[in-house]
Amino acid sequence: MVSIRNSDASVEARILDAAAECILAYGVERTTMTEIARRARVSRPTIYRRWPDIRWVIAELLTVRIAGVLERVPDRGPSREAMVQRIVAVAEHLRNDDIVQSVIRNAPSLAMVYIAERLGTSQQILIDALAEAIQAGQADGSVRPGDPQQMGAMCLLITQSTIQSAQMVEKLLDADAINVELAQSLNGYLAP
């Protein structure tokens, strides 16, 4: 017997997968609840019971994708160098994520909410993970003293800017160079 909770998770996953398909097929601005419902094989009210509008669906999709990258990139240990390697790898995945980049490039009003106006769920997840890694690095002496949450927030700002602006400087910094420079920046910021 399938539990209702598992069924709900399956429906939500189908809806988010359908939203991702729509974004890739039509772009963020032309993605509709009707098309998401059609692709997910659910009714529009099924979607509206979970999210009040399309912006919330896209925000949830971004949260799932960003948190998923963090889960897929393994923790390489407590040292500053290991933490920086993980941050750079997560940033590289997000720079290459079609959905994340589509939102940044094609829905600037939506992206700006999370870039300049408010801290999103995925950003808080990243800050919490960074703070935990910073504490471990402080314990082994490879990270300077300071408030781990504040330092995690600063690492997020540094890294987030490379994700959202990499295209702008790609003639100066190719993918490998941006990884090297991001690692250098983070190591310099975190070093004791």
PAVO-714777 format. One record per residue (C-alpha): residue number from 1; residue in one letter; x, y, z. Coordinates in steps of 0.001 Angstrom, whole numbers, plus 500000, padded with zeros to 6 digits. Example, Ala and Ser with C-alpha at 12.3 -4.5 7.8 and 13.67 -1.06 7.14 Angstrom:
node num=1	residu=A	c1=512300	c2=495500	c3=507800
node num=2	residu=S	c1=513670	c2=498940	c3=507140
END
This chain:
node num=1	residu=M	c1=500000	c2=500000	c3=500000
node num=2	residu=V	c1=501339	c2=503448	c3=499056
node num=3	residu=S	c1=501123	c2=505977	c3=501853
node num=4	residu=I	c1=499478	c2=509337	c3=501242
node num=5	residu=R	c1=502713	c2=511106	c3=502196
node num=6	residu=N	c1=504716	c2=509189	c3=499565
node num=7	residu=S	c1=501968	c2=509828	c3=497031
node num=8	residu=D	c1=502076	c2=513571	c3=497825
node num=9	residu=A	c1=505866	c2=513589	c3=497383
node num=10	residu=S	c1=505493	c2=511789	c3=494065
node num=11	residu=V	c1=502886	c2=514298	c3=492846
node num=12	residu=E	c1=505036	c2=517237	c3=493962
node num=13	residu=A	c1=508070	c2=515746	c3=492209
node num=14	residu=R	c1=506042	c2=515316	c3=488999
node num=15	residu=I	c1=504833	c2=518901	c3=489228
node num=16	residu=L	c1=508348	c2=520253	c3=489762
node num=17	residu=D	c1=509723	c2=518078	c3=486958
node num=18	residu=A	c1=506974	c2=519402	c3=484683
node num=19	residu=A	c1=507799	c2=522977	c3=485716
node num=20	residu=A	c1=511449	c2=522352	c3=484795
node num=21	residu=E	c1=510403	c2=520951	c3=481407
node num=22	residu=C	c1=508221	c2=524014	c3=480770
node num=23	residu=I	c1=510988	c2=526428	c3=481706
node num=24	residu=L	c1=513346	c2=524721	c3=479286
node num=25	residu=A	c1=510725	c2=524548	c3=476527
node num=26	residu=Y	c1=509074	c2=527972	c3=476869
node num=27	residu=G	c1=511192	c2=530065	c3=479221
node num=28	residu=V	c1=510303	c2=531253	c3=482702
node num=29	residu=E	c1=507958	c2=534058	c3=481680
node num=30	residu=R	c1=505841	c2=531846	c3=479393
node num=31	residu=T	c1=505551	c2=528904	c3=481785
node num=32	residu=T	c1=501965	c2=528528	c3=482993
node num=33	residu=M	c1=500178	c2=526541	c3=485662
node num=34	residu=T	c1=498008	c2=525044	c3=482921
node num=35	residu=E	c1=500982	c2=523679	c3=481000
node num=36	residu=I	c1=502669	c2=522425	c3=484190
node num=37	residu=A	c1=499449	c2=520627	c3=485152
node num=38	residu=R	c1=499142	c2=519078	c3=481685
node num=39	residu=R	c1=502723	c2=517812	c3=481705
node num=40	residu=A	c1=502491	c2=516550	c3=485302
node num=41	residu=R	c1=499149	c2=514850	c3=484566
node num=42	residu=V	c1=497410	c2=516622	c3=487449
node num=43	residu=S	c1=494691	c2=519236	c3=487709
node num=44	residu=R	c1=495468	c2=522918	c3=488217
node num=45	residu=P	c1=493742	c2=522838	c3=491638
node num=46	residu=T	c1=496201	c2=520105	c3=492648
node num=47	residu=I	c1=499033	c2=522559	c3=492006
node num=48	residu=Y	c1=497229	c2=525468	c3=493672
node num=49	residu=R	c1=496699	c2=523381	c3=496829
node num=50	residu=R	c1=500496	c2=523253	c3=497157
node num=51	residu=W	c1=501601	c2=526648	c3=495812
node num=52	residu=P	c1=499641	c2=529914	c3=495489
node num=53	residu=D	c1=501057	c2=530899	c3=492092
node num=54	residu=I	c1=503695	c2=530186	c3=489444
node num=55	residu=R	c1=506394	c2=532184	c3=491250
node num=56	residu=W	c1=506094	c2=529871	c3=494259
node num=57	residu=V	c1=506355	c2=526790	c3=492037
node num=58	residu=I	c1=509533	c2=528169	c3=490438
node num=59	residu=A	c1=510956	c2=529152	c3=493831
node num=60	residu=E	c1=510356	c2=525609	c3=495112
node num=61	residu=L	c1=511926	c2=524167	c3=491960
node num=62	residu=L	c1=515031	c2=526308	c3=492501
node num=63	residu=T	c1=515227	c2=525279	c3=496162
node num=64	residu=V	c1=515046	c2=521598	c3=495259
node num=65	residu=R	c1=517668	c2=521952	c3=492505
node num=66	residu=I	c1=520094	c2=524003	c3=494603
node num=67	residu=A	c1=519741	c2=521801	c3=497695
node num=68	residu=G	c1=520116	c2=518772	c3=495430
node num=69	residu=V	c1=523460	c2=520032	c3=494139
node num=70	residu=L	c1=524674	c2=520486	c3=497703
node num=71	residu=E	c1=523696	c2=516882	c3=498443
node num=72	residu=R	c1=525369	c2=515553	c3=495266
node num=73	residu=V	c1=528702	c2=517286	c3=495868
node num=74	residu=P	c1=530342	c2=515332	c3=498679
node num=75	residu=D	c1=531744	c2=516892	c3=501820
node num=76	residu=R	c1=535497	c2=516425	c3=501496
node num=77	residu=G	c1=536441	c2=516917	c3=505142
node num=78	residu=P	c1=536759	c2=519660	c3=507740
node num=79	residu=S	c1=539711	c2=521614	c3=506357
node num=80	residu=R	c1=539385	c2=525018	c3=504702
node num=81	residu=E	c1=540813	c2=523628	c3=501463
node num=82	residu=A	c1=538243	c2=520817	c3=501383
node num=83	residu=M	c1=535420	c2=523236	c3=502126
node num=84	residu=V	c1=536545	c2=525625	c3=499389
node num=85	residu=Q	c1=536791	c2=522747	c3=496881
node num=86	residu=R	c1=533200	c2=521812	c3=497693
node num=87	residu=I	c1=531968	c2=525407	c3=497363
node num=88	residu=V	c1=533684	c2=525760	c3=493988
node num=89	residu=A	c1=532200	c2=522457	c3=492800
node num=90	residu=V	c1=528691	c2=523495	c3=493897
node num=91	residu=A	c1=529120	c2=526854	c3=492143
node num=92	residu=E	c1=530260	c2=525130	c3=488957
node num=93	residu=H	c1=527217	c2=522832	c3=488992
node num=94	residu=L	c1=524897	c2=525819	c3=489460
node num=95	residu=R	c1=526619	c2=527823	c3=486700
node num=96	residu=N	c1=525868	c2=524872	c3=484408
node num=97	residu=D	c1=522317	c2=524221	c3=485621
node num=98	residu=D	c1=519908	c2=525111	c3=482800
node num=99	residu=I	c1=517009	c2=525920	c3=485119
node num=100	residu=V	c1=519002	c2=528148	c3=487486
node num=101	residu=Q	c1=520587	c2=529976	c3=484575
node num=102	residu=S	c1=517257	c2=530355	c3=482789
node num=103	residu=V	c1=515795	c2=532091	c3=485833
node num=104	residu=I	c1=518838	c2=534357	c3=486210
node num=105	residu=R	c1=518927	c2=535331	c3=482540
node num=106	residu=N	c1=515279	c2=535250	c3=481508
node num=107	residu=A	c1=513361	c2=536210	c3=484637
node num=108	residu=P	c1=515411	c2=539025	c3=486143
node num=109	residu=S	c1=512525	c2=540338	c3=488243
node num=110	residu=L	c1=512170	c2=536937	c3=489916
node num=111	residu=A	c1=515922	c2=536445	c3=490249
node num=112	residu=M	c1=516389	c2=539916	c3=491761
node num=113	residu=V	c1=514102	c2=539006	c3=494655
node num=114	residu=Y	c1=516670	c2=536412	c3=495745
node num=115	residu=I	c1=519727	c2=538385	c3=494682
node num=116	residu=A	c1=518923	c2=541704	c3=496291
node num=117	residu=E	c1=515740	c2=541655	c3=498352
node num=118	residu=R	c1=515352	c2=538573	c3=500505
node num=119	residu=L	c1=517112	c2=535455	c3=501642
node num=120	residu=G	c1=515529	c2=532413	c3=500027
node num=121	residu=T	c1=515195	c2=528931	c3=501480
node num=122	residu=S	c1=517979	c2=527527	c3=499296
node num=123	residu=Q	c1=520276	c2=530382	c3=500289
node num=124	residu=Q	c1=519598	c2=529694	c3=503974
node num=125	residu=I	c1=520316	c2=525989	c3=503416
node num=126	residu=L	c1=523654	c2=526948	c3=501833
node num=127	residu=I	c1=524528	c2=529397	c3=504632
node num=128	residu=D	c1=523761	c2=526762	c3=507268
node num=129	residu=A	c1=525948	c2=524203	c3=505467
node num=130	residu=L	c1=528737	c2=526776	c3=505119
node num=131	residu=A	c1=528485	c2=527752	c3=508801
node num=132	residu=E	c1=528804	c2=524114	c3=509817
node num=133	residu=A	c1=531853	c2=523667	c3=507577
node num=134	residu=I	c1=533368	c2=526915	c3=508863
node num=135	residu=Q	c1=532958	c2=525730	c3=512458
node num=136	residu=A	c1=534741	c2=522484	c3=511589
node num=137	residu=G	c1=537525	c2=524452	c3=509900
node num=138	residu=Q	c1=537808	c2=526744	c3=512914
node num=139	residu=A	c1=538079	c2=523683	c3=515176
node num=140	residu=D	c1=541000	c2=522306	c3=513137
node num=141	residu=G	c1=542652	c2=525748	c3=512859
node num=142	residu=S	c1=542358	c2=526087	c3=509071
node num=143	residu=V	c1=539670	c2=528819	c3=509198
node num=144	residu=R	c1=540045	c2=532154	c3=510967
node num=145	residu=P	c1=537944	c2=533020	c3=514007
node num=146	residu=G	c1=534614	c2=534753	c3=513482
node num=147	residu=D	c1=530898	c2=534185	c3=513552
node num=148	residu=P	c1=530268	c2=531133	c3=511319
node num=149	residu=Q	c1=526826	c2=532338	c3=510162
node num=150	residu=Q	c1=528171	c2=535755	c3=509167
node num=151	residu=M	c1=531158	c2=534209	c3=507434
node num=152	residu=G	c1=528885	c2=531699	c3=505685
node num=153	residu=A	c1=526698	c2=534558	c3=504464
node num=154	residu=M	c1=529751	c2=536341	c3=503064
node num=155	residu=C	c1=530944	c2=533157	c3=501333
node num=156	residu=L	c1=527461	c2=532853	c3=499824
node num=157	residu=L	c1=527611	c2=536431	c3=498511
node num=158	residu=I	c1=531044	c2=535887	c3=496969
node num=159	residu=T	c1=530019	c2=532604	c3=495373
node num=160	residu=Q	c1=526561	c2=533727	c3=494296
node num=161	residu=S	c1=528062	c2=536629	c3=492374
node num=162	residu=T	c1=530283	c2=534245	c3=490394
node num=163	residu=I	c1=527260	c2=532089	c3=489558
node num=164	residu=Q	c1=525076	c2=534939	c3=488373
node num=165	residu=S	c1=527760	c2=537022	c3=486636
node num=166	residu=A	c1=530124	c2=534430	c3=485145
node num=167	residu=Q	c1=528716	c2=534926	c3=481658
node num=168	residu=M	c1=529589	c2=538627	c3=481807
node num=169	residu=V	c1=533317	c2=537937	c3=482247
node num=170	residu=E	c1=533654	c2=534676	c3=480315
node num=171	residu=K	c1=536086	c2=536269	c3=477829
node num=172	residu=L	c1=538364	c2=537103	c3=480762
node num=173	residu=L	c1=537656	c2=534100	c3=482982
node num=174	residu=D	c1=536778	c2=530789	c3=481364
node num=175	residu=A	c1=535212	c2=528030	c3=483484
node num=176	residu=D	c1=538563	c2=526778	c3=484797
node num=177	residu=A	c1=539871	c2=530265	c3=485551
node num=178	residu=I	c1=536730	c2=531292	c3=487384
node num=179	residu=N	c1=537023	c2=528180	c3=489577
node num=180	residu=V	c1=540648	c2=529020	c3=490373
node num=181	residu=E	c1=539855	c2=532652	c3=491175
node num=182	residu=L	c1=536805	c2=531768	c3=493268
node num=183	residu=A	c1=538903	c2=529307	c3=495279
node num=184	residu=Q	c1=541595	c2=531954	c3=495728
node num=185	residu=S	c1=539021	c2=534504	c3=496939
node num=186	residu=L	c1=537420	c2=532117	c3=499399
node num=187	residu=N	c1=540739	c2=530792	c3=500702
node num=188	residu=G	c1=541973	c2=534342	c3=501237
node num=189	residu=Y	c1=538796	c2=535348	c3=503035
node num=190	residu=L	c1=538732	c2=532284	c3=505312
node num=191	residu=A	c1=542452	c2=531856	c3=506035
node num=192	residu=P	c1=543611	c2=532391	c3=509636
END
